[in-house]
Amino acid sequence: MDRSVDGTERRLRPPSLFLMLAEARGVLELNSSLLLSPLLMRAPRGDGHPVLALPGFLASDLSMAPMRRYLKELGYDAYAWNMGRNFGGISSRRAALRDLLKRVHEASGRKVSIIGWSLGGVYARDLASQMPELVRSIITLGSPFADDIRATNATRLYEVLSGEAVNDIPEIRAAIAGDMPVPTTSIYSRTDGIVNWRTSRVRPSATAENIEVHFASHIGLGVNPAALWAIADRLAQPEGEFRHFDRSGPFAIAYGPAEQALS
């Protein structure tokens, strides 16, 4: 059994068939962001540091193009992963992802923030655990890294296409699921139809937080307007500083309550 954020053990189930079928609403989330783009452009702006965007399982850079475009409009130096479609492989992609992070860091001369959607967030946490000196912060979106990570509707397909069983890499899993050496934000939704939301929560601390977005889908989380606002707000923090997300902004009604740091 896997351990949850609070240290208890349990076996989780993937999201229900109803939630999985409801994932089609991701199109509405994208349309909402387009309609609300003038409001989204009023989000806090940071210092233009590099941001690397890692797509989810079976997705490509196209899936994160709207987010990268938004971040570029806010002044950030947004990078795609340029590895084609993500067919998985946490172990097999480690070297290539380390090289990618090094190239982005060398091109800018600055630490890199990493945003990972779903499986991309698992890669982001793995990179931060291996190379914290190059990483400024990480933001994950519906990523299954904690608790019983088999509780997704994509586990079997991942294992078939990647050739890796999720239980075959215990040392990597332990590092990914643990506390990160850099500021960390996990954005998730209880109505995620692909990933059990409990597997996406970090252990809250002075430099780690969870942000729940109400009614968001898994495939729409990266284009959801409330999620995009939260991402912009998190990236705008000065390097070396971290404050927990202020839910009093224009999308306040879309967020779950703040959590207290665990001792």
N, C-alpha and C positions, 0 to 999 in steps of 0.2 A: 504494500500500500504506500501511497505517497502522503507527504505531509502538507497540510494547508498553511496559510499565512500565520495562523495562530498556534501552529504546532500540533494540532490534532490530526488523527488519521481517519481517512474515509475513502470510500469508492464513489466516484461521481458518474453520472450518466451524461451522454451528449444531449444537446438541446432537442426538444420535441420536434416531431414532424411538422406540427403547426408553425412553430417558429422558423423552421428551415424553409417552408413554403412561403412564409411571409418576407423572406429576404428580398423579394422582388421590389419592395418599397425603397430599396437603395436608389432607384432612379428618382424618386421623389426627393430624397435627401440632396442629390446632386442639383436638381432643379431649384430647390430651396436656397442652396448656396448661391446659385446664379442670380436669383431674384434679390437676395440679400447682400450681394457683393458690395454695394455702397456702404452698408453698415459694417461689413467685414473689413473694409479698408480703413476703418477707424480703430482697428486693433492696435495695441502697443507695438512700437517699432524698436528693434534692437540695434546692434552695432554692425550688422551685415556680415557676420561670421559665416563660415561654410556649414551647410546642412546637407547630409547625405540621406536620401530617401530609399528605403529598401522595401520592395513589394512583397505581397503575400504569396501563399502557395498557389500555383497555377496562374499567377498574374505576371504582368510584365511592367516595364516602366510606364506604359500608357495608363495604367490604373492610377498612378500617382502624379500624372501630368497636371491635373487641376491643382493639386496641393503645391507642387513645385512652382507652378505659375503664380499662385497666390503668394508664396514666400518670396519669389523674385520681385513681385510688385511691392512687397514690404521692405525690399532692400537686401534680402539675404542672397548668398551665393549658393543656390540650390543645385545639387548634383544628383543625377540618376545613377542606377547601379550598372547599367550597360552590360548585363549578362544574359539578356534574352528572357525567356519565360522561366519562372521560378518553379522547377520541378522538385525542389527539396534537396536535402542532403546536408544536414548540419555538420557532420564530420567531413564530408567530401568537399564542401565549399569553404572550409575554414581558411585555407591558405590563400585562395583567391580573394576572399573578403578582407583579409589582413592587408594584402597588397593594394586593394582598392582604397582602404582607409589611409594607408601610407601615402598614396598618390594624391588624394584630396588634401591631406595635411601638408604635404610638400608643396603643392600648388599654391596654397594660401599662406603657409607659414603660421597657421593658427589651429587651435584645437577645433574639432569637428563635433557638431551636434548630430545625432543619428535618430531618425524617425523610422520606425519599422512597423509595418501593417501586418498583423497576424504572424505568419512565419517570419516575416521580415523583422519583427520585434524580437523574436527568439535570436536571430542572427545579431541584432543590435546588442542584446544583453551579453551574448558570447564575446563579441568584439570588445565591449567595455570591460569584461572580466579579464581579457587577455592583454589589452593595450590601453589601460586607463590614462596613460600619459598623453594620448592623442585624442581623447574623447572629452568633450566639454559637458555634454548631458545626453541622456537618451529619453525618447518618448515612444512608448509602445501603444498600438491600437488593436485591441481585441486579441492579444497574443497569448497563447497557452504555454506558460512557463512554470507555473506553480501548481501545487496540489496534484491531482490525478490528471496528468496532461493527455491521457488517452481519451478523455471525455470530450471528444469533438466528433463532428460528422465527416471529418476528412482524414481520420487517422489511418484507416485501412488503405485508402487511395495513396496517401503519403508514403506508406511503407512499400507499396507496390512500385510506385514511380521512382522513388528515391533509392530503393534497395536497402534502406536502413530501417530497422525496427526501433521505435522510440525508446524501448527499454534496453537497447544494446550499448548505450553510451552513458553509463551511470555517473562517471566523473564529470562529463560535460554538463549533464542534466543538473548535477548538484551545484555547479558553478553558476549556471544560468538562473536557477531558482533562488539562489541566495541573495543576500544584500549586495548591492552594487557599490563599487568604489567611486562612482560619479553620481551627480544629481539625477534622479529617476522619476519619471511620471508615467503612470499607466492609465490610459483612457479605455474604458470598457462600457458595455451596456448589458443589463440583465435580460434584454430581449434579443441578444445575439443568437442567431439561428444556426451558427456553425460551431462556435466554441463555447463551452460552458463558462459563464462569466467568472466563476470562482477560480478558474485556472489563470485568470488575467490580473489578479490582484497582488500588489507588492506588499511587503511588510512596511507599514507607515513608520516614518522616522523623521529626523530633522532634515533629511535630504531625499526623502522618498515619499511619494504620495499617489493616491488613486483618485481619478476623476470619473465618476459615473455619468454617462449621458443617457437620459431617459429615452426609451423607445427607439434607439438607434439600431440599425441592422449591422451585421458583420461586413457585408460587402459595401455598405454605405457609410461606414464609420469614418473613412478617410476623406469623404467629401461632405460630411455632415456639418452644417454651419456652426453649431455649438462646439463641435470637436475642433474645427479649424480655428475658432476664436481662442480656445484653450491652448492650442498648439502655439499660436502667435504670442500669446501672453507668456507662456513658458520660455520660449526662445528669446524673449526680450529681456530676460533677467541678465544683469551684468555677470561676466565671467567670475567664477569663484564665490558667487553669492546664490542663495536659494531662499525663496519665501514660498509658502504654500499658496495654492491657487485661491484667488478671491472670487467667490461665486456671485458677487453683487453686480456684475456687468450686464450688458443688454440681453444675454442669454441665460440669466440667472435661473429662470424657471425650468430650464432644460437639464440642470445638473442635480445629482444626488447630494446629500449632505456631506460635509467634510468629516473625515475620520480622525480620531485621536491617534497619535503615535503610540505604538506598543512599547512597553518597557522590556 
